Amino acid sequence: MFFNELVSLMEIIRAKTKAVVVLGGAAVGIMPEEFLRFTGAPFAVLGRGEKVFPGLLRRFQPERT
């Protein structure tokens, strides 16, 4: 049931925005590959989001020279 609701939510998000979706949370920590495959989300973060997510954002920033 949770998976079906998540897929519906992803469809709504994709219909309304081109924002990149990053999955996280306890369930993703248990089965990250399954969540990525099932939802088609490009990224998932594992661990404490407030610590991990800023590192992911830094990877998207262009390198400064």
PDB file of N, CA, C and O in Angstrom, chain B, residues numbered from 101:
ATOM      1  N   MET B 101       0.833  -1.186   0.000  1.00  0.00           N
ATOM      2  CA  MET B 101       0.000   0.000   0.000  1.00  0.00           C
ATOM      3  C   MET B 101       0.876   1.248   0.000  1.00  0.00           C
ATOM      4  O   MET B 101       0.627   2.169  -0.777  1.00  0.00           O
ATOM      5  N   PHE B 102       1.888   1.297   0.848  1.00  0.00           N
ATOM      6  CA  PHE B 102       2.766   2.466   0.906  1.00  0.00           C
ATOM      7  C   PHE B 102       3.440   2.709  -0.433  1.00  0.00           C
ATOM      8  O   PHE B 102       3.554   3.852  -0.876  1.00  0.00           O
ATOM      9  N   PHE B 103       3.892   1.629  -1.085  1.00  0.00           N
ATOM     10  CA  PHE B 103       4.558   1.772  -2.381  1.00  0.00           C
ATOM     11  C   PHE B 103       3.625   2.406  -3.401  1.00  0.00           C
ATOM     12  O   PHE B 103       4.038   3.298  -4.142  1.00  0.00           O
ATOM     13  N   ASN B 104       2.383   1.964  -3.449  1.00  0.00           N
ATOM     14  CA  ASN B 104       1.437   2.514  -4.418  1.00  0.00           C
ATOM     15  C   ASN B 104       1.191   3.997  -4.168  1.00  0.00           C
ATOM     16  O   ASN B 104       1.099   4.776  -5.117  1.00  0.00           O
ATOM     17  N   GLU B 105       1.084   4.390  -2.917  1.00  0.00           N
ATOM     18  CA  GLU B 105       0.905   5.806  -2.596  1.00  0.00           C
ATOM     19  C   GLU B 105       2.135   6.605  -3.001  1.00  0.00           C
ATOM     20  O   GLU B 105       2.011   7.736  -3.471  1.00  0.00           O
ATOM     21  N   LEU B 106       3.306   6.035  -2.826  1.00  0.00           N
ATOM     22  CA  LEU B 106       4.537   6.721  -3.191  1.00  0.00           C
ATOM     23  C   LEU B 106       4.616   6.926  -4.700  1.00  0.00           C
ATOM     24  O   LEU B 106       5.027   7.991  -5.160  1.00  0.00           O
ATOM     25  N   VAL B 107       4.229   5.925  -5.463  1.00  0.00           N
ATOM     26  CA  VAL B 107       4.240   6.054  -6.921  1.00  0.00           C
ATOM     27  C   VAL B 107       3.246   7.129  -7.360  1.00  0.00           C
ATOM     28  O   VAL B 107       3.558   7.932  -8.240  1.00  0.00           O
ATOM     29  N   SER B 108       2.071   7.155  -6.769  1.00  0.00           N
ATOM     30  CA  SER B 108       1.084   8.189  -7.095  1.00  0.00           C
ATOM     31  C   SER B 108       1.627   9.575  -6.778  1.00  0.00           C
ATOM     32  O   SER B 108       1.448  10.510  -7.558  1.00  0.00           O
ATOM     33  N   LEU B 109       2.281   9.705  -5.649  1.00  0.00           N
ATOM     34  CA  LEU B 109       2.872  10.986  -5.265  1.00  0.00           C
ATOM     35  C   LEU B 109       3.965  11.399  -6.248  1.00  0.00           C
ATOM     36  O   LEU B 109       4.051  12.568  -6.623  1.00  0.00           O
ATOM     37  N   MET B 110       4.786  10.463  -6.662  1.00  0.00           N
ATOM     38  CA  MET B 110       5.832  10.764  -7.640  1.00  0.00           C
ATOM     39  C   MET B 110       5.224  11.226  -8.960  1.00  0.00           C
ATOM     40  O   MET B 110       5.750  12.144  -9.591  1.00  0.00           O
ATOM     41  N   GLU B 111       4.140  10.614  -9.383  1.00  0.00           N
ATOM     42  CA  GLU B 111       3.471  11.021 -10.622  1.00  0.00           C
ATOM     43  C   GLU B 111       2.955  12.448 -10.513  1.00  0.00           C
ATOM     44  O   GLU B 111       3.070  13.224 -11.463  1.00  0.00           O
ATOM     45  N   ILE B 112       2.392  12.799  -9.372  1.00  0.00           N
ATOM     46  CA  ILE B 112       1.898  14.165  -9.164  1.00  0.00           C
ATOM     47  C   ILE B 112       3.050  15.161  -9.196  1.00  0.00           C
ATOM     48  O   ILE B 112       2.950  16.209  -9.834  1.00  0.00           O
ATOM     49  N   ILE B 113       4.131  14.841  -8.518  1.00  0.00           N
ATOM     50  CA  ILE B 113       5.301  15.731  -8.486  1.00  0.00           C
ATOM     51  C   ILE B 113       5.842  15.931  -9.894  1.00  0.00           C
ATOM     52  O   ILE B 113       6.131  17.060 -10.288  1.00  0.00           O
ATOM     53  N   ARG B 114       5.981  14.868 -10.645  1.00  0.00           N
ATOM     54  CA  ARG B 114       6.519  14.966 -12.012  1.00  0.00           C
ATOM     55  C   ARG B 114       5.605  15.758 -12.934  1.00  0.00           C
ATOM     56  O   ARG B 114       6.080  16.431 -13.849  1.00  0.00           O
ATOM     57  N   ALA B 115       4.300  15.683 -12.702  1.00  0.00           N
ATOM     58  CA  ALA B 115       3.346  16.418 -13.539  1.00  0.00           C
ATOM     59  C   ALA B 115       3.396  17.927 -13.259  1.00  0.00           C
ATOM     60  O   ALA B 115       3.065  18.732 -14.129  1.00  0.00           O
ATOM     61  N   LYS B 116       3.805  18.300 -12.063  1.00  0.00           N
ATOM     62  CA  LYS B 116       3.750  19.702 -11.655  1.00  0.00           C
ATOM     63  C   LYS B 116       5.090  20.417 -11.649  1.00  0.00           C
ATOM     64  O   LYS B 116       5.129  21.647 -11.633  1.00  0.00           O
ATOM     65  N   THR B 117       6.186  19.675 -11.662  1.00  0.00           N
ATOM     66  CA  THR B 117       7.497  20.316 -11.558  1.00  0.00           C
ATOM     67  C   THR B 117       8.573  19.458 -12.214  1.00  0.00           C
ATOM     68  O   THR B 117       8.408  18.252 -12.400  1.00  0.00           O
ATOM     69  N   LYS B 118       9.657  20.102 -12.550  1.00  0.00           N
ATOM     70  CA  LYS B 118      10.823  19.370 -13.064  1.00  0.00           C
ATOM     71  C   LYS B 118      11.874  19.201 -11.976  1.00  0.00           C
ATOM     72  O   LYS B 118      13.019  18.856 -12.265  1.00  0.00           O
ATOM     73  N   ALA B 119      11.491  19.442 -10.735  1.00  0.00           N
ATOM     74  CA  ALA B 119      12.417  19.323  -9.610  1.00  0.00           C
ATOM     75  C   ALA B 119      12.940  17.902  -9.486  1.00  0.00           C
ATOM     76  O   ALA B 119      12.227  16.938  -9.762  1.00  0.00           O
ATOM     77  N   VAL B 120      14.173  17.787  -9.074  1.00  0.00           N
ATOM     78  CA  VAL B 120      14.770  16.483  -8.827  1.00  0.00           C
ATOM     79  C   VAL B 120      14.262  15.967  -7.484  1.00  0.00           C
ATOM     80  O   VAL B 120      14.289  16.689  -6.487  1.00  0.00           O
ATOM     81  N   VAL B 121      13.808  14.743  -7.461  1.00  0.00           N
ATOM     82  CA  VAL B 121      13.295  14.136  -6.231  1.00  0.00           C
ATOM     83  C   VAL B 121      14.399  13.298  -5.606  1.00  0.00           C
ATOM     84  O   VAL B 121      15.018  12.467  -6.271  1.00  0.00           O
ATOM     85  N   VAL B 122      14.635  13.526  -4.328  1.00  0.00           N
ATOM     86  CA  VAL B 122      15.616  12.756  -3.568  1.00  0.00           C
ATOM     87  C   VAL B 122      14.856  12.041  -2.456  1.00  0.00           C
ATOM     88  O   VAL B 122      14.231  12.684  -1.613  1.00  0.00           O
ATOM     89  N   LEU B 123      14.910  10.732  -2.457  1.00  0.00           N
ATOM     90  CA  LEU B 123      14.230   9.953  -1.434  1.00  0.00           C
ATOM     91  C   LEU B 123      15.092   9.851  -0.188  1.00  0.00           C
ATOM     92  O   LEU B 123      16.320   9.917  -0.259  1.00  0.00           O
ATOM     93  N   GLY B 124      14.443   9.693   0.940  1.00  0.00           N
ATOM     94  CA  GLY B 124      15.144   9.510   2.194  1.00  0.00           C
ATOM     95  C   GLY B 124      14.196   8.944   3.230  1.00  0.00           C
ATOM     96  O   GLY B 124      13.007   8.771   2.964  1.00  0.00           O
ATOM     97  N   GLY B 125      14.705   8.664   4.380  1.00  0.00           N
ATOM     98  CA  GLY B 125      13.872   8.168   5.462  1.00  0.00           C
ATOM     99  C   GLY B 125      14.216   6.739   5.831  1.00  0.00           C
ATOM    100  O   GLY B 125      15.044   6.088   5.193  1.00  0.00           O
ATOM    101  N   ALA B 126      13.563   6.274   6.869  1.00  0.00           N
ATOM    102  CA  ALA B 126      13.870   4.954   7.422  1.00  0.00           C
ATOM    103  C   ALA B 126      13.627   3.831   6.426  1.00  0.00           C
ATOM    104  O   ALA B 126      14.448   2.919   6.326  1.00  0.00           O
ATOM    105  N   ALA B 127      12.528   3.870   5.691  1.00  0.00           N
ATOM    106  CA  ALA B 127      12.227   2.796   4.746  1.00  0.00           C
ATOM    107  C   ALA B 127      13.258   2.745   3.623  1.00  0.00           C
ATOM    108  O   ALA B 127      13.642   1.664   3.176  1.00  0.00           O
ATOM    109  N   VAL B 128      13.700   3.901   3.174  1.00  0.00           N
ATOM    110  CA  VAL B 128      14.720   3.949   2.125  1.00  0.00           C
ATOM    111  C   VAL B 128      16.024   3.359   2.650  1.00  0.00           C
ATOM    112  O   VAL B 128      16.757   2.714   1.900  1.00  0.00           O
ATOM    113  N   GLY B 129      16.317   3.571   3.913  1.00  0.00           N
ATOM    114  CA  GLY B 129      17.520   3.009   4.512  1.00  0.00           C
ATOM    115  C   GLY B 129      17.511   1.496   4.548  1.00  0.00           C
ATOM    116  O   GLY B 129      18.570   0.869   4.548  1.00  0.00           O
ATOM    117  N   ILE B 130      16.335   0.903   4.577  1.00  0.00           N
ATOM    118  CA  ILE B 130      16.215  -0.551   4.629  1.00  0.00           C
ATOM    119  C   ILE B 130      16.294  -1.170   3.232  1.00  0.00           C
ATOM    120  O   ILE B 130      16.913  -2.217   3.045  1.00  0.00           O
ATOM    121  N   MET B 131      15.661  -0.512   2.249  1.00  0.00           N
ATOM    122  CA  MET B 131      15.640  -1.062   0.880  1.00  0.00           C
ATOM    123  C   MET B 131      15.832   0.038  -0.152  1.00  0.00           C
ATOM    124  O   MET B 131      14.918   0.304  -0.932  1.00  0.00           O
ATOM    125  N   PRO B 132      16.987   0.684  -0.181  1.00  0.00           N
ATOM    126  CA  PRO B 132      17.182   1.828  -1.084  1.00  0.00           C
ATOM    127  C   PRO B 132      17.069   1.473  -2.562  1.00  0.00           C
ATOM    128  O   PRO B 132      16.451   2.220  -3.320  1.00  0.00           O
ATOM    129  N   GLU B 133      17.635   0.379  -2.984  1.00  0.00           N
ATOM    130  CA  GLU B 133      17.586   0.021  -4.403  1.00  0.00           C
ATOM    131  C   GLU B 133      16.161  -0.242  -4.861  1.00  0.00           C
ATOM    132  O   GLU B 133      15.778   0.141  -5.967  1.00  0.00           O
ATOM    133  N   GLU B 134      15.382  -0.891  -4.019  1.00  0.00           N
ATOM    134  CA  GLU B 134      13.992  -1.181  -4.363  1.00  0.00           C
ATOM    135  C   GLU B 134      13.192   0.109  -4.510  1.00  0.00           C
ATOM    136  O   GLU B 134      12.397   0.242  -5.440  1.00  0.00           O
ATOM    137  N   PHE B 135      13.398   1.060  -3.597  1.00  0.00           N
ATOM    138  CA  PHE B 135      12.683   2.337  -3.671  1.00  0.00           C
ATOM    139  C   PHE B 135      13.068   3.109  -4.933  1.00  0.00           C
ATOM    140  O   PHE B 135      12.203   3.668  -5.607  1.00  0.00           O
ATOM    141  N   LEU B 136      14.353   3.139  -5.251  1.00  0.00           N
ATOM    142  CA  LEU B 136      14.791   3.843  -6.458  1.00  0.00           C
ATOM    143  C   LEU B 136      14.194   3.194  -7.709  1.00  0.00           C
ATOM    144  O   LEU B 136      13.695   3.889  -8.594  1.00  0.00           O
ATOM    145  N   ARG B 137      14.246   1.900  -7.778  1.00  0.00           N
ATOM    146  CA  ARG B 137      13.695   1.185  -8.943  1.00  0.00           C
ATOM    147  C   ARG B 137      12.186   1.398  -9.056  1.00  0.00           C
ATOM    148  O   ARG B 137      11.672   1.684 -10.138  1.00  0.00           O
ATOM    149  N   PHE B 138      11.496   1.259  -7.959  1.00  0.00           N
ATOM    150  CA  PHE B 138      10.038   1.313  -7.963  1.00  0.00           C
ATOM    151  C   PHE B 138       9.517   2.703  -8.293  1.00  0.00           C
ATOM    152  O   PHE B 138       8.516   2.837  -8.998  1.00  0.00           O
ATOM    153  N   THR B 139      10.180   3.736  -7.794  1.00  0.00           N
ATOM    154  CA  THR B 139       9.690   5.104  -7.994  1.00  0.00           C
ATOM    155  C   THR B 139      10.304   5.795  -9.205  1.00  0.00           C
ATOM    156  O   THR B 139       9.730   6.743  -9.739  1.00  0.00           O
ATOM    157  N   GLY B 140      11.469   5.323  -9.637  1.00  0.00           N
ATOM    158  CA  GLY B 140      12.168   6.006 -10.715  1.00  0.00           C
ATOM    159  C   GLY B 140      12.880   7.263 -10.246  1.00  0.00           C
ATOM    160  O   GLY B 140      13.363   8.043 -11.067  1.00  0.00           O
ATOM    161  N   ALA B 141      12.951   7.469  -8.938  1.00  0.00           N
ATOM    162  CA  ALA B 141      13.680   8.629  -8.401  1.00  0.00           C
ATOM    163  C   ALA B 141      15.160   8.473  -8.731  1.00  0.00           C
ATOM    164  O   ALA B 141      15.695   7.365  -8.692  1.00  0.00           O
ATOM    165  N   PRO B 142      15.819   9.576  -9.054  1.00  0.00           N
ATOM    166  CA  PRO B 142      17.232   9.470  -9.434  1.00  0.00           C
ATOM    167  C   PRO B 142      18.196   9.317  -8.258  1.00  0.00           C
ATOM    168  O   PRO B 142      19.309   8.820  -8.431  1.00  0.00           O
ATOM    169  N   PHE B 143      17.780   9.739  -7.071  1.00  0.00           N
ATOM    170  CA  PHE B 143      18.686   9.741  -5.921  1.00  0.00           C
ATOM    171  C   PHE B 143      17.959   9.335  -4.651  1.00  0.00           C
ATOM    172  O   PHE B 143      16.748   9.514  -4.518  1.00  0.00           O
ATOM    173  N   ALA B 144      18.720   8.791  -3.732  1.00  0.00           N
ATOM    174  CA  ALA B 144      18.246   8.537  -2.372  1.00  0.00           C
ATOM    175  C   ALA B 144      19.407   8.827  -1.439  1.00  0.00           C
ATOM    176  O   ALA B 144      20.566   8.605  -1.789  1.00  0.00           O
ATOM    177  N   VAL B 145      19.094   9.321  -0.262  1.00  0.00           N
ATOM    178  CA  VAL B 145      20.135   9.554   0.739  1.00  0.00           C
ATOM    179  C   VAL B 145      19.915   8.589   1.891  1.00  0.00           C
ATOM    180  O   VAL B 145      18.782   8.312   2.287  1.00  0.00           O
ATOM    181  N   LEU B 146      21.009   8.091   2.414  1.00  0.00           N
ATOM    182  CA  LEU B 146      20.965   7.176   3.543  1.00  0.00           C
ATOM    183  C   LEU B 146      21.626   7.854   4.728  1.00  0.00           C
ATOM    184  O   LEU B 146      22.630   8.548   4.576  1.00  0.00           O
ATOM    185  N   GLY B 147      21.069   7.654   5.886  1.00  0.00           N
ATOM    186  CA  GLY B 147      21.628   8.282   7.080  1.00  0.00           C
ATOM    187  C   GLY B 147      20.837   9.528   7.442  1.00  0.00           C
ATOM    188  O   GLY B 147      19.746   9.768   6.925  1.00  0.00           O
ATOM    189  N   ARG B 148      21.401  10.298   8.325  1.00  0.00           N
ATOM    190  CA  ARG B 148      20.730  11.511   8.805  1.00  0.00           C
ATOM    191  C   ARG B 148      20.737  12.567   7.709  1.00  0.00           C
ATOM    192  O   ARG B 148      21.790  13.068   7.313  1.00  0.00           O
ATOM    193  N   GLY B 149      19.543  12.894   7.226  1.00  0.00           N
ATOM    194  CA  GLY B 149      19.390  13.795   6.095  1.00  0.00           C
ATOM    195  C   GLY B 149      20.067  15.135   6.274  1.00  0.00           C
ATOM    196  O   GLY B 149      20.632  15.675   5.323  1.00  0.00           O
ATOM    197  N   GLU B 150      20.020  15.682   7.484  1.00  0.00           N
ATOM    198  CA  GLU B 150      20.626  17.003   7.704  1.00  0.00           C
ATOM    199  C   GLU B 150      22.139  16.969   7.540  1.00  0.00           C
ATOM    200  O   GLU B 150      22.765  18.008   7.328  1.00  0.00           O
ATOM    201  N   LYS B 151      22.722  15.795   7.636  1.00  0.00           N
ATOM    202  CA  LYS B 151      24.171  15.669   7.432  1.00  0.00           C
ATOM    203  C   LYS B 151      24.498  15.224   6.004  1.00  0.00           C
ATOM    204  O   LYS B 151      25.476  15.694   5.421  1.00  0.00           O
ATOM    205  N   VAL B 152      23.699  14.332   5.444  1.00  0.00           N
ATOM    206  CA  VAL B 152      23.988  13.743   4.144  1.00  0.00           C
ATOM    207  C   VAL B 152      23.546  14.632   2.984  1.00  0.00           C
ATOM    208  O   VAL B 152      24.269  14.754   1.995  1.00  0.00           O
ATOM    209  N   PHE B 153      22.381  15.248   3.089  1.00  0.00           N
ATOM    210  CA  PHE B 153      21.811  16.011   1.980  1.00  0.00           C
ATOM    211  C   PHE B 153      22.690  17.185   1.540  1.00  0.00           C
ATOM    212  O   PHE B 153      22.835  17.397   0.336  1.00  0.00           O
ATOM    213  N   PRO B 154      23.281  17.956   2.453  1.00  0.00           N
ATOM    214  CA  PRO B 154      24.169  19.039   1.996  1.00  0.00           C
ATOM    215  C   PRO B 154      25.331  18.526   1.135  1.00  0.00           C
ATOM    216  O   PRO B 154      25.748  19.210   0.201  1.00  0.00           O
ATOM    217  N   GLY B 155      25.848  17.356   1.431  1.00  0.00           N
ATOM    218  CA  GLY B 155      26.911  16.786   0.613  1.00  0.00           C
ATOM    219  C   GLY B 155      26.427  16.463  -0.794  1.00  0.00           C
ATOM    220  O   GLY B 155      27.155  16.656  -1.768  1.00  0.00           O
ATOM    221  N   LEU B 156      25.206  15.975  -0.895  1.00  0.00           N
ATOM    222  CA  LEU B 156      24.623  15.710  -2.212  1.00  0.00           C
ATOM    223  C   LEU B 156      24.465  17.015  -2.988  1.00  0.00           C
ATOM    224  O   LEU B 156      24.779  17.067  -4.177  1.00  0.00           O
ATOM    225  N   LEU B 157      23.990  18.055  -2.338  1.00  0.00           N
ATOM    226  CA  LEU B 157      23.830  19.355  -3.007  1.00  0.00           C
ATOM    227  C   LEU B 157      25.177  19.902  -3.485  1.00  0.00           C
ATOM    228  O   LEU B 157      25.263  20.489  -4.564  1.00  0.00           O
ATOM    229  N   ARG B 158      26.221  19.710  -2.686  1.00  0.00           N
ATOM    230  CA  ARG B 158      27.555  20.184  -3.096  1.00  0.00           C
ATOM    231  C   ARG B 158      28.022  19.506  -4.388  1.00  0.00           C
ATOM    232  O   ARG B 158      28.726  20.113  -5.194  1.00  0.00           O
ATOM    233  N   ARG B 159      27.628  18.256  -4.575  1.00  0.00           N
ATOM    234  CA  ARG B 159      28.037  17.539  -5.795  1.00  0.00           C
ATOM    235  C   ARG B 159      27.402  18.146  -7.046  1.00  0.00           C
ATOM    236  O   ARG B 159      27.912  17.957  -8.151  1.00  0.00           O
ATOM    237  N   PHE B 160      26.305  18.866  -6.884  1.00  0.00           N
ATOM    238  CA  PHE B 160      25.627  19.492  -8.027  1.00  0.00           C
ATOM    239  C   PHE B 160      26.177  20.860  -8.341  1.00  0.00           C
ATOM    240  O   PHE B 160      25.920  21.393  -9.421  1.00  0.00           O
ATOM    241  N   GLN B 161      26.926  21.442  -7.429  1.00  0.00           N
ATOM    242  CA  GLN B 161      27.482  22.778  -7.646  1.00  0.00           C
ATOM    243  C   GLN B 161      28.650  22.702  -8.600  1.00  0.00           C
ATOM    244  O   GLN B 161      29.470  21.788  -8.518  1.00  0.00           O
ATOM    245  N   PRO B 162      28.728  23.671  -9.515  1.00  0.00           N
ATOM    246  CA  PRO B 162      29.906  23.690 -10.412  1.00  0.00           C
ATOM    247  C   PRO B 162      31.171  23.974  -9.614  1.00  0.00           C
ATOM    248  O   PRO B 162      31.152  24.693  -8.616  1.00  0.00           O
ATOM    249  N   GLU B 163      32.255  23.398 -10.074  1.00  0.00           N
ATOM    250  CA  GLU B 163      33.534  23.612  -9.397  1.00  0.00           C
ATOM    251  C   GLU B 163      33.993  25.053  -9.613  1.00  0.00           C
ATOM    252  O   GLU B 163      33.871  25.607 -10.706  1.00  0.00           O
ATOM    253  N   ARG B 164      34.512  25.632  -8.563  1.00  0.00           N
ATOM    254  CA  ARG B 164      35.046  26.992  -8.659  1.00  0.00           C
ATOM    255  C   ARG B 164      36.529  26.902  -8.954  1.00  0.00           C
ATOM    256  O   ARG B 164      37.241  26.068  -8.395  1.00  0.00           O
ATOM    257  N   THR B 165      36.984  27.772  -9.839  1.00  0.00           N
ATOM    258  CA  THR B 165      38.423  27.777 -10.150  1.00  0.00           C
ATOM    259  C   THR B 165      39.042  29.101  -9.798  1.00  0.00           C
ATOM    260  O   THR B 165      40.243  29.292  -9.989  1.00  0.00           O
TER     261      THR B 165
END
